[in-house]
Amino acid sequence: MGNKISQRDAFWTKVYGLMTKDNDVIVMTADMGAPALDKIRKDFPGQFVNIGIAEQNAIAVASGLVLEGKKVFVYAIAPFITLRCIELIRVENAIMNIPLTIVGVGVGFGYEDSGPTHFLLEDLAVMRSMPNITIHSITDSIMASKIAEISYDFDHTNYVRIDRHTPLDIYNDNHDFTQGFSVLREGDGSYIISTGIMTHQALKIAERLKESGINVGVIDLYTLPINEKPFVEAVKSANKLVSLEEHFLPGGLGSSILEVLNDNSVSIPVKRLGLSIRDGYCYRYGGREDVRNYYKLDESNIEERIKSFIG
């Protein structure tokens, strides 16, 4: 499918529509700009707050506004609106269950030109470790728009992971995202299970593997915690699974999958492909694929590792 707009602008365009119908919808940014945000700031000045470069304060102020009956969307660079604010999120949102929509842009290596301070490789593990938080890992602009709409009625905190770049849309406007995952491609008994930007990588690699006679399916798992019953039903007959994530392996997508399989007494071999913590953080400025190559997570390495595992 073709591109429409970035995930970021698709999300905020939908929020703009919500604001035209409900003046209790508030958008708060930590000194962030974007075409869709500029339109919100211009047309709804009473519903737009630029809190400045003060992400911790954003979580506190936004939570207070929610207690006054507002529906608040907080937006900033992903590592700063999550890890910098984690203690406040734990108290305000996980413990007190004050429902915010926290929108982080530039997950994984999205800010590949800015070094490890701007990489976000731990958020799935950290955010899913707390109650009352759902994670939506956005795959394309269509999903971004639909998740913005779903966020309006959330009764607990919703963390939305948006990529900085604009990959091609893979969904259509009528897709139902409420299940939390989608089988994008059927295979011959094996699946790559990926999330966010890596789903686009998984689809490319599946095509490359097919040329080698290996027909592997692809599942886009975009909501954590996993919707266990339908997910187990979808994969229980598989002979092998591969998880693929631009994230450190401990506590990430692969760990989440293994937990669900174990808790439901489903025994399937799983190969986790992600970032080894033994490789630590890196200072590489040759682009996203160059950084992935450092962690052996580029397309060629992934293809060979899946071939070796599936055989």
VOKOLNU-32362 format. One line per 8 residues: their letters; for each residue x, y, z of N, C-alpha, C. Coordinates in pm, whole numbers, padded with zeros to 5 digits, always signed. Layout:
BEGIN
a	X Y Z X Y Z X Y Z; ...
//
This chain:
BEGIN
mgnkisqr	+00084 -00119 +00000 +00000 +00000 +00000 +00088 +00124 +00000; +00031 +00237 -00036 +00108 +00360 -00044 +00114 +00434 +00087; +00197 +00536 +00088 +00210 +00621 +00205 +00105 +00730 +00202; +00060 +00769 +00316 -00028 +00885 +00328 +00050 +00996 +00401; +00059 +00984 +00530 +00132 +01082 +00610 +00211 +01005 +00715; +00292 +01077 +00790 +00370 +01012 +00894 +00278 +00959 +01004; +00329 +00865 +01081 +00254 +00814 +01197 +00218 +00929 +01291; +00313 +01018 +01313 +00292 +01133 +01402 +00176 +01219 +01355
dafwtkvy	+00178 +01260 +01228 +00074 +01350 +01180 -00060 +01279 +01167; -00060 +01149 +01136 -00185 +01074 +01132 -00249 +01070 +01271; -00166 +01049 +01373 -00216 +01044 +01510 -00277 +01177 +01550; -00201 +01286 +01528 -00249 +01417 +01574 -00363 +01472 +01489; -00372 +01431 +01365 -00486 +01470 +01282 -00614 +01410 +01337; -00607 +01284 +01381 -00724 +01222 +01443 -00759 +01290 +01575; -00658 +01323 +01654 -00683 +01393 +01780 -00748 +01529 +01752; -00704 +01597 +01647 -00765 +01725 +01607 -00916 +01706 +01587
glmtkdnd	-00953 +01598 +01518 -01095 +01571 +01498 -01169 +01550 +01629; -01106 +01482 +01725 -01167 +01462 +01856 -01186 +01595 +01928; -01091 +01687 +01910 -01098 +01817 +01978 -01211 +01903 +01924; -01249 +01883 +01799 -01360 +01960 +01743 -01493 +01920 +01807; -01497 +01801 +01867 -01621 +01751 +01926 -01622 +01758 +02078; -01505 +01775 +02139 -01496 +01769 +02285 -01388 +01867 +02331; -01431 +01973 +02397 -01333 +02073 +02442 -01262 +02032 +02570; -01287 +01910 +02619 -01211 +01857 +02732 -01086 +01782 +02687
vivmtadm	-01068 +01765 +02555 -00947 +01701 +02504 -00833 +01802 +02507; -00725 +01767 +02575 -00609 +01855 +02590 -00486 +01787 +02530; -00408 +01863 +02454 -00280 +01816 +02402 -00169 +01891 +02472; -00075 +01817 +02529 +00039 +01877 +02600 +00168 +01828 +02537; +00257 +01920 +02502 +00385 +01882 +02444 +00501 +01936 +02527; +00612 +01865 +02516 +00736 +01910 +02582 +00823 +01978 +02477; +00776 +02094 +02432 +00847 +02176 +02335 +00867 +02103 +02202; +00761 +02033 +02158 +00766 +01959 +02032 +00682 +02030 +01927
gapaldki	+00724 +02017 +01801 +00650 +02075 +01690 +00626 +01974 +01581; +00524 +01999 +01500 +00490 +01914 +01386 +00376 +01985 +01312; +00361 +01961 +01183 +00252 +02028 +01109 +00115 +02009 +01173; +00082 +01885 +01211 -00049 +01860 +01271 -00061 +01926 +01408; +00048 +01930 +01484 +00046 +01998 +01613 +00032 +02149 +01597; +00095 +02204 +01495 +00084 +02348 +01470 -00062 +02386 +01443; -00134 +02300 +01374 -00275 +02326 +01346 -00358 +02322 +01474; -00328 +02227 +01561 -00397 +02220 +01690 -00370 +02344 +01772
rkdfpgqf	-00244 +02384 +01778 -00207 +02503 +01857 -00276 +02628 +01806; -00288 +02639 +01675 -00351 +02757 +01614 -00502 +02758 +01634; -00566 +02644 +01612 -00712 +02639 +01614 -00771 +02614 +01752; -00692 +02555 +01843 -00742 +02525 +01978 -00642 +02574 +02083; -00615 +02702 +02089 -00514 +02753 +02184 -00549 +02725 +02329; -00678 +02713 +02360 -00719 +02685 +02497 -00708 +02539 +02534; -00678 +02454 +02435 -00667 +02310 +02461 -00527 +02258 +02430; -00432 +02349 +02413 -00295 +02311 +02380 -00201 +02371 +02482
vnigiaeq	-00115 +02289 +02540 -00020 +02335 +02641 +00121 +02293 +02600; +00210 +02389 +02585 +00352 +02358 +02568 +00418 +02374 +02704; +00447 +02261 +02766 +00500 +02261 +02903 +00648 +02295 +02907; +00712 +02300 +02787 +00856 +02323 +02780 +00934 +02193 +02793; +01065 +02204 +02793 +01148 +02084 +02805 +01147 +02040 +02951; +01034 +01981 +02990 +01010 +01945 +03130 +00915 +01826 +03133; +00963 +01712 +03085 +00877 +01596 +03067 +00817 +01545 +03198; +00895 +01549 +03306 +00842 +01504 +03434 +00727 +01592 +03479
naiavasg	+00742 +01721 +03460 +00635 +01814 +03494 +00512 +01789 +03406; +00536 +01750 +03281 +00425 +01721 +03190 +00338 +01609 +03244; +00400 +01502 +03292 +00323 +01389 +03347 +00244 +01433 +03469; +00305 +01513 +03556 +00237 +01557 +03678 +00121 +01651 +03646; +00145 +01750 +03561 +00040 +01847 +03526 -00072 +01778 +03449; -00036 +01691 +03355 -00137 +01620 +03277 -00224 +01532 +03366; -00164 +01466 +03463 -00241 +01382 +03555 -00338 +01466 +03636; -00294 +01584 +03677 -00383 +01674 +03748 -00501 +01719 +03663
lvlegkkv	-00475 +01745 +03535 -00584 +01784 +03445 -00684 +01671 +03426; -00635 +01547 +03421 -00725 +01432 +03410 -00816 +01424 +03531; -00762 +01451 +03650 -00844 +01448 +03771 -00952 +01556 +03769; -00933 +01658 +03686 -01033 +01764 +03669 -01128 +01737 +03552; -01122 +01615 +03498 -01217 +01575 +03395 -01169 +01589 +03252; -01040 +01620 +03232 -00989 +01636 +03096 -00937 +01503 +03042; -00934 +01493 +02909 -00873 +01379 +02839 -00742 +01430 +02780; -00630 +01385 +02834 -00501 +01448 +02804 -00410 +01354 +02724
fvyaiapf	-00353 +01411 +02617 -00253 +01344 +02535 -00120 +01417 +02558; -00019 +01346 +02606 +00112 +01406 +02633 +00212 +01356 +02530; +00290 +01448 +02471 +00377 +01413 +02359 +00518 +01465 +02378; +00616 +01377 +02354 +00757 +01418 +02361 +00842 +01311 +02294; +00973 +01338 +02286 +01067 +01236 +02237 +01059 +01115 +02330; +01051 +00997 +02271 +01013 +00876 +02346 +01097 +00845 +02469; +01232 +00845 +02462 +01307 +00810 +02583 +01286 +00908 +02698; +01253 +01032 +02664 +01241 +01134 +02768 +01103 +01135 +02832
itlrciel	+00998 +01097 +02758 +00863 +01094 +02816 +00837 +00963 +02889; +00930 +00866 +02875 +00913 +00739 +02948 +01019 +00725 +03057; +01143 +00698 +03019 +01246 +00665 +03119 +01277 +00783 +03210; +01276 +00904 +03158 +01300 +01021 +03242 +01187 +01040 +03343; +01071 +00989 +03314 +00952 +01015 +03396 +00902 +00892 +03470; +00982 +00786 +03473 +00927 +00657 +03512 +00872 +00655 +03653; +00934 +00724 +03747 +00883 +00721 +03884 +00749 +00793 +03894; +00734 +00902 +03820 +00606 +00973 +03818 +00498 +00889 +03751
irvenaim	+00532 +00823 +03640 +00436 +00736 +03573 +00394 +00623 +03668; +00490 +00569 +03741 +00459 +00461 +03836 +00357 +00508 +03940; +00377 +00627 +03995 +00288 +00676 +04101 +00155 +00724 +04045; +00161 +00815 +03946 +00039 +00878 +03897 -00048 +00782 +03816; +00016 +00697 +03736 -00060 +00619 +03639 -00070 +00472 +03675; +00039 +00410 +03721 +00033 +00268 +03757 -00033 +00247 +03893; +00004 +00328 +03992 -00052 +00313 +04127 -00189 +00379 +04139; -00198 +00507 +04099 -00323 +00582 +04115 -00420 +00560 +03999
nipltivg	-00373 +00497 +03893 -00456 +00467 +03776 -00522 +00592 +03718; -00442 +00699 +03705 -00490 +00820 +03638 -00464 +00800 +03489; -00569 +00794 +03406 -00551 +00756 +03265 -00500 +00870 +03177; -00379 +00854 +03127 -00321 +00945 +03028 -00296 +00869 +02899; -00287 +00942 +02789 -00227 +00886 +02669 -00090 +00949 +02654; +00013 +00868 +02671 +00153 +00912 +02663 +00204 +00874 +02524; +00240 +00974 +02445 +00283 +00950 +02307 +00431 +00982 +02295; +00510 +00879 +02261 +00654 +00897 +02245 +00695 +00877 +02101
vgvgfgye	+00771 +00969 +02046 +00816 +00959 +01908 +00965 +00923 +01904; +01004 +00836 +01810 +01144 +00802 +01794 +01187 +00683 +01876; +01105 +00577 +01880 +01141 +00457 +01956 +01249 +00379 +01882; +01311 +00284 +01955 +01419 +00208 +01894 +01533 +00299 +01852; +01576 +00283 +01728 +01681 +00368 +01672 +01623 +00479 +01585; +01504 +00526 +01620 +01438 +00630 +01540 +01521 +00756 +01526; +01591 +00794 +01633 +01682 +00909 +01627 +01825 +00857 +01605; +01844 +00788 +01492 +01972 +00722 +01467 +02088 +00819 +01455
dsgpthfl	+02059 +00947 +01431 +02165 +01047 +01416 +02202 +01113 +01548; +02141 +01071 +01658 +02158 +01141 +01785 +02228 +01060 +01893; +02265 +00936 +01864 +02340 +00858 +01960 +02255 +00793 +02067; +02319 +00720 +02159 +02247 +00635 +02254 +02158 +00709 +02352; +02182 +00837 +02378 +02092 +00910 +02467 +01952 +00919 +02409; +01943 +00914 +02275 +01813 +00926 +02208 +01760 +00791 +02158; +01838 +00683 +02174 +01784 +00551 +02142 +01691 +00508 +02255; +01585 +00436 +02219 +01496 +00384 +02323 +01485 +00233 +02304
ledlavmr	+01557 +00159 +02388 +01575 +00016 +02371 +01528 -00064 +02493; +01460 +00004 +02585 +01422 -00059 +02712 +01275 -00038 +02748; +01200 +00039 +02668 +01068 +00085 +02712 +00965 -00026 +02722; +00970 -00127 +02633 +00873 -00236 +02644 +00889 -00306 +02778; +01013 -00335 +02815 +01039 -00404 +02942 +00994 -00320 +03061; +01024 -00191 +03058 +00995 -00105 +03172 +00844 -00078 +03183; +00783 -00039 +03074 +00642 +00004 +03080 +00548 -00114 +03104; +00581 -00231 +03049 +00489 -00343 +03068 +00506 -00410 +03205
smpnitih	+00606 -00366 +03280 +00628 -00425 +03413 +00532 -00367 +03518; +00452 -00266 +03480 +00364 -00199 +03575 +00218 -00220 +03538; +00130 -00225 +03637 -00013 -00239 +03607 -00074 -00110 +03552; -00194 -00123 +03496 -00274 -00011 +03448 -00209 +00066 +03332; -00122 -00002 +03256 -00059 +00060 +03139 -00069 -00037 +03022; -00125 +00012 +02912 -00126 -00064 +02787 -00029 +00002 +02690; +00044 -00080 +02616 +00141 -00030 +02518 +00087 -00056 +02379; +00086 +00048 +02296 +00054 +00033 +02154 +00179 +00070 +02074
sitdsima	+00233 -00027 +02002 +00353 -00008 +01922 +00311 +00009 +01777; +00318 +00131 +01726 +00256 +00167 +01599 +00338 +00118 +01480; +00266 +00059 +01383 +00329 +00002 +01265 +00322 +00093 +01144; +00209 +00164 +01126 +00195 +00254 +01011 +00099 +00367 +01045; +00075 +00457 +00951 -00007 +00575 +00977 -00153 +00541 +00998; -00202 +00436 +00934 -00341 +00395 +00952 -00363 +00347 +01094; -00271 +00265 +01143 -00280 +00222 +01283 -00271 +00341 +01378; -00183 +00436 +01348 -00167 +00553 +01434 -00299 +00627 +01450
skiaeisy	-00370 +00647 +01340 -00499 +00717 +01345 -00602 +00640 +01426; -00607 +00508 +01405 -00705 +00425 +01476 -00675 +00419 +01625; -00547 +00410 +01662 -00511 +00404 +01803 -00540 +00538 +01872; -00525 +00649 +01800 -00562 +00779 +01857 -00710 +00780 +01893; -00791 +00724 +01805 -00935 +00717 +01830 -00967 +00626 +01948; -00901 +00510 +01954 -00921 +00418 +02065 -00880 +00482 +02197; -00773 +00563 +02193 -00719 +00624 +02314 -00819 +00717 +02383; -00908 +00774 +02306 -01005 +00871 +02360 -01089 +00809 +02472
dfdhtnyv	-01121 +00682 +02461 -01209 +00616 +02558 -01133 +00525 +02655; -01001 +00533 +02657 -00924 +00447 +02747 -00953 +00481 +02893; -00967 +00377 +02977 -00992 +00401 +03120 -00867 +00380 +03204; -00753 +00360 +03137 -00625 +00352 +03207 -00519 +00411 +03114; -00395 +00411 +03156 -00292 +00479 +03078 -00254 +00400 +02954; -00235 +00474 +02847 -00207 +00419 +02716 -00075 +00479 +02667; +00025 +00395 +02650 +00154 +00441 +02599 +00162 +00407 +02451; +00175 +00510 +02367 +00176 +00494 +02222 +00318 +00518 +02171
ridrhtpl	+00376 +00416 +02108 +00513 +00422 +02055 +00506 +00456 +01906; +00553 +00573 +01870 +00548 +00618 +01731 +00689 +00624 +01674; +00704 +00573 +01551 +00835 +00580 +01488 +00855 +00718 +01425; +00979 +00761 +01425 +01012 +00892 +01369 +01003 +00892 +01216; +01026 +00776 +01154 +01029 +00767 +01009 +00892 +00727 +00955; +00878 +00727 +00823 +00748 +00706 +00760 +00753 +00586 +00668; +00737 +00465 +00723 +00733 +00347 +00637 +00601 +00339 +00561; +00596 +00254 +00461 +00474 +00237 +00383 +00362 +00182 +00471
diyndnhd	+00239 +00223 +00440 +00125 +00167 +00510 +00105 +00023 +00467; +00076 -00063 +00564 +00050 -00203 +00533 -00093 -00243 +00568; -00164 -00157 +00638 -00303 -00185 +00673 -00397 -00103 +00585; -00525 -00141 +00587 -00627 -00061 +00519 -00715 +00010 +00621; -00794 +00104 +00575 -00872 +00188 +00665 -00977 +00111 +00744; -01013 -00007 +00701 -01119 -00084 +00767 -01066 -00186 +00866; -00935 -00188 +00887 -00878 -00291 +00974 -00919 -00268 +01120; -00951 -00377 +01188 -00988 -00373 +01330 -00864 -00405 +01414
ftqgfsvl	-00822 -00308 +01495 -00700 -00324 +01574 -00727 -00365 +01718; -00851 -00398 +01751 -00884 -00425 +01891 -00827 -00557 +01942; -00792 -00652 +01852 -00740 -00781 +01898 -00599 -00770 +01953; -00523 -00669 +01907 -00388 -00649 +01960 -00277 -00708 +01876; -00313 -00788 +01778 -00214 -00844 +01684 -00286 -00878 +01554; -00207 -00891 +01446 -00263 -00926 +01316 -00172 -01025 +01246; -00230 -01127 +01188 -00155 -01220 +01105 -00149 -01159 +00965; -00031 -01107 +00928 -00015 -01039 +00801 +00019 -01133 +00687
regdgsyi	+00074 -01247 +00723 +00118 -01342 +00621 +00115 -01482 +00680; +00056 -01575 +00608 +00055 -01715 +00651 +00180 -01785 +00599; +00227 -01880 +00676 +00345 -01957 +00636 +00319 -02105 +00645; +00425 -02182 +00642 +00415 -02328 +00650 +00451 -02377 +00790; +00391 -02317 +00891 +00411 -02365 +01026 +00502 -02283 +01114; +00569 -02183 +01057 +00656 -02096 +01137 +00614 -01951 +01117; +00638 -01870 +01222 +00603 -01728 +01215 +00718 -01642 +01266; +00735 -01526 +01203 +00811 -01416 +01263 +00709 -01327 +01333
istgimth	+00729 -01304 +01461 +00640 -01215 +01537 +00718 -01089 +01568; +00670 -00978 +01518 +00745 -00852 +01528 +00654 -00741 +01579; +00713 -00624 +01598 +00635 -00510 +01645 +00693 -00381 +01589; +00605 -00282 +01568 +00649 -00150 +01522 +00720 -00155 +01389; +00828 -00077 +01379 +00904 -00065 +01254 +00960 -00199 +01208; +00985 -00291 +01302 +01043 -00418 +01266 +00946 -00510 +01191; +00818 -00479 +01197 +00722 -00556 +01117 +00748 -00537 +00968; +00787 -00417 +00929 +00822 -00393 +00788 +00946 -00475 +00751
qalkiaer	+01041 -00484 +00844 +01159 -00566 +00824 +01121 -00714 +00810; +01028 -00758 +00895 +00986 -00898 +00894 +00922 -00935 +00761; +00840 -00847 +00706 +00775 -00875 +00578 +00877 -00885 +00464; +00977 -00798 +00466 +01083 -00804 +00364 +01161 -00935 +00375; +01194 -00971 +00498 +01274 -01092 +00518 +01194 -01216 +00481; +01064 -01216 +00508 +00980 -01329 +00469 +00981 -01348 +00318; +00982 -01237 +00244 +00990 -01248 +00098 +01125 -01304 +00055; +01231 -01261 +00121 +01365 -01312 +00087 +01377 -01460 +00120
lkesginv	+01320 -01501 +00232 +01326 -01642 +00271 +01247 -01729 +00174; +01138 -01674 +00122 +01057 -01752 +00027 +01139 -01788 -00097; +01228 -01698 -00137 +01314 -01726 -00252 +01410 -01842 -00224; +01436 -01867 -00095 +01522 -01979 -00055 +01442 -02104 -00023; +01311 -02100 -00048 +01226 -02216 -00024 +01172 -02226 +00117; +01186 -02119 +00197 +01133 -02118 +00333 +01015 -02024 +00338; +00896 -02077 +00365 +00774 -01997 +00367 +00734 -01971 +00512; +00767 -01855 +00561 +00743 -01821 +00700 +00634 -01714 +00708
gvidlytl	+00545 -01728 +00804 +00440 -01629 +00824 +00489 -01510 +00905; +00408 -01403 +00909 +00443 -01281 +00984 +00323 -01238 +01067; +00347 -01218 +01195 +00246 -01165 +01286 +00294 -01032 +01340; +00211 -00930 +01329 +00239 -00798 +01385 +00173 -00792 +01523; +00255 -00790 +01628 +00203 -00787 +01766 +00221 -00645 +01818; +00114 -00569 +01818 +00125 -00425 +01844 +00066 -00380 +01977; +00015 -00473 +02057 -00041 -00435 +02187 +00014 -00525 +02297; +00064 -00463 +02402 +00106 -00533 +02523 +00032 -00472 +02642
pinekpfv	-00012 -00553 +02741 +00001 -00697 +02749 -00068 -00769 +02632; -00018 -00888 +02599 -00072 -00966 +02488 -00214 -01012 +02522; -00301 -01004 +02423 -00436 -01059 +02433 -00423 -01211 +02426; -00413 -01276 +02539 -00360 -01412 +02547 -00442 -01516 +02471; -00572 -01522 +02494 -00651 -01632 +02437 -00645 -01635 +02285; -00674 -01524 +02213 -00666 -01531 +02067 -00523 -01548 +02016; -00425 -01493 +02088 -00286 -01508 +02045 -00243 -01655 +02053; -00273 -01719 +02164 -00237 -01860 +02179 -00307 -01944 +02073
eavksank	-00433 -01913 +02046 -00507 -01987 +01943 -00440 -01971 +01807; -00387 -01851 +01780 -00325 -01824 +01649 -00193 -01896 +01629; -00119 -01920 +01739 +00017 -01974 +01723 +00033 -02117 +01774; -00068 -02173 +01839 -00048 -02301 +01910 -00010 -02415 +01817; -00045 -02404 +01688 -00012 -02512 +01594 +00121 -02490 +01523; +00187 -02377 +01553 +00315 -02348 +01487 +00423 -02443 +01536; +00521 -02472 +01449 +00631 -02557 +01493 +00751 -02477 +01543; +00764 -02351 +01496 +00870 -02264 +01545 +00826 -02118 +01535
lvsleehf	+00872 -02036 +01629 +00843 -01893 +01630 +00972 -01814 +01641; +00976 -01700 +01574 +01089 -01608 +01583 +01034 -01472 +01626; +01084 -01417 +01736 +01045 -01281 +01774 +01150 -01184 +01722; +01105 -01069 +01677 +01195 -00971 +01615 +01163 -00833 +01669; +01264 -00767 +01730 +01239 -00639 +01794 +01364 -00552 +01794; +01345 -00422 +01782 +01452 -00324 +01792 +01457 -00277 +01938; +01498 -00368 +02025 +01484 -00351 +02169 +01579 -00450 +02236; +01631 -00417 +02353 +01710 -00514 +02427 +01624 -00637 +02458
lpgglgss	+01685 -00755 +02455 +01609 -00879 +02469 +01545 -00898 +02607; +01612 -00869 +02718 +01549 -00895 +02848 +01421 -00813 +02867; +01311 -00883 +02887 +01185 -00814 +02918 +01111 -00760 +02798; +01164 -00779 +02678 +01103 -00718 +02560 +00993 -00804 +02499; +00974 -00789 +02368 +00868 -00859 +02297 +00883 -01010 +02309; +01004 -01061 +02283 +01027 -01205 +02291 +00998 -01260 +02430; +01040 -01187 +02533 +01012 -01230 +02670 +00862 -01236 +02696; +00790 -01137 +02645 +00645 -01133 +02664 +00578 -01254 +02598
ilevlndn	+00624 -01289 +02477 +00570 -01405 +02407 +00598 -01534 +02485; +00721 -01550 +02534 +00756 -01670 +02609 +00674 -01683 +02737; +00649 -01571 +02803 +00567 -01573 +02925 +00427 -01624 +02895; +00367 -01574 +02787 +00230 -01615 +02752 +00226 -01762 +02714; +00323 -01807 +02635 +00326 -01948 +02597 +00341 -02037 +02721; +00433 -01999 +02810 +00455 -02077 +02930 +00331 -02080 +03019; +00268 -01965 +03037 +00152 -01958 +03126 +00033 -02035 +03071; +00032 -02059 +02940 -00077 -02133 +02878 -00036 -02275 +02839
svsipvkr	+00080 -02320 +02893 +00129 -02457 +02871 +00142 -02493 +02724; +00191 -02397 +02645 +00215 -02419 +02502 +00366 -02428 +02481; +00410 -02541 +02428 +00554 -02563 +02410 +00590 -02552 +02263; +00649 -02438 +02226 +00695 -02413 +02090 +00835 -02353 +02100; +00932 -02403 +02022 +01064 -02339 +02021 +01055 -02194 +01972; +01118 -02104 +02045 +01116 -01961 +02011 +01259 -01910 +02001; +01291 -01846 +01890 +01420 -01778 +01873 +01397 -01629 +01888; +01462 -01568 +01988 +01447 -01424 +02009 +01556 -01348 +01933
lglsirdg	+01516 -01260 +01843 +01610 -01174 +01772 +01585 -01030 +01814; +01687 -00973 +01875 +01680 -00835 +01922 +01821 -00791 +01958; +01832 -00705 +02056 +01962 -00649 +02093 +02014 -00718 +02218; +02131 -00776 +02208 +02192 -00838 +02325 +02248 -00731 +02417; +02217 -00742 +02546 +02272 -00643 +02640 +02423 -00657 +02653; +02477 -00771 +02610 +02623 -00787 +02613 +02691 -00689 +02518; +02618 -00645 +02414 +02674 -00547 +02320 +02662 -00405 +02370; +02584 -00385 +02478 +02572 -00252 +02538 +02515 -00149 +02444
ycyryggr	+02548 -00023 +02471 +02505 +00089 +02387 +02616 +00120 +02287; +02578 +00176 +02175 +02680 +00204 +02074 +02670 +00347 +02023; +02784 +00399 +01980 +02792 +00529 +01915 +02821 +00505 +01767; +02715 +00494 +01688 +02728 +00475 +01544 +02640 +00580 +01476; +02692 +00643 +01374 +02620 +00753 +01309 +02608 +00730 +01158; +02607 +00603 +01117 +02597 +00573 +00974 +02456 +00544 +00928; +02355 +00575 +01011 +02217 +00547 +00976 +02162 +00428 +01053; +02033 +00409 +01042 +01964 +00306 +01121 +02013 +00165 +01088
edvrnyyk	+02033 +00137 +00959 +02077 +00004 +00921 +02219 -00023 +00969; +02301 +00081 +00975 +02437 +00065 +01026 +02435 +00031 +01176; +02345 +00097 +01250 +02333 +00068 +01393 +02282 -00075 +01412; +02183 -00113 +01331 +02132 -00250 +01340 +02243 -00351 +01310; +02327 -00319 +01215 +02436 -00408 +01178 +02529 -00433 +01297; +02552 -00330 +01379 +02635 -00344 +01498 +02580 -00453 +01590; +02446 -00459 +01598 +02379 -00556 +01685 +02341 -00684 +01611; +02389 -00699 +01485 +02354 -00815 +01403 +02203 -00826 +01383
ldesniee	+02141 -00710 +01365 +01997 -00704 +01345 +01961 -00642 +01210; +02058 -00638 +01119 +02030 -00594 +00983 +01964 -00709 +00906; +01911 -00679 +00787 +01833 -00778 +00713 +01911 -00905 +00683; +02036 -00892 +00640 +02114 -01011 +00604 +02139 -01101 +00724; +02175 -01040 +00837 +02198 -01119 +00958 +02071 -01187 +01006; +01960 -01113 +01003 +01833 -01171 +01047 +01795 -01290 +00958; +01810 -01271 +00827 +01776 -01378 +00733 +01857 -01505 +00762; +01986 -01490 +00782 +02071 -01607 +00806 +02039 -01674 +00939
riksfig	+02008 -01595 +01039 +01977 -01652 +01170 +01844 -01727 +01168; +01747 -01674 +01092 +01619 -01745 +01079 +01636 -01872 +00999; +01714 -01867 +00892 +01743 -01989 +00813 +01804 -02097 +00901; +01898 -02058 +00984 +01966 -02154 +01071 +01869 -02215 +01172; +01776 -02133 +01221 +01681 -02179 +01323 +01570 -02265 +01263; +01514 -02221 +01151 +01402 -02293 +01092 +01451 -02411 +01008; +01562 -02390 +00935 +01627 -02499 +00865 +01556 -02540 +00736
//
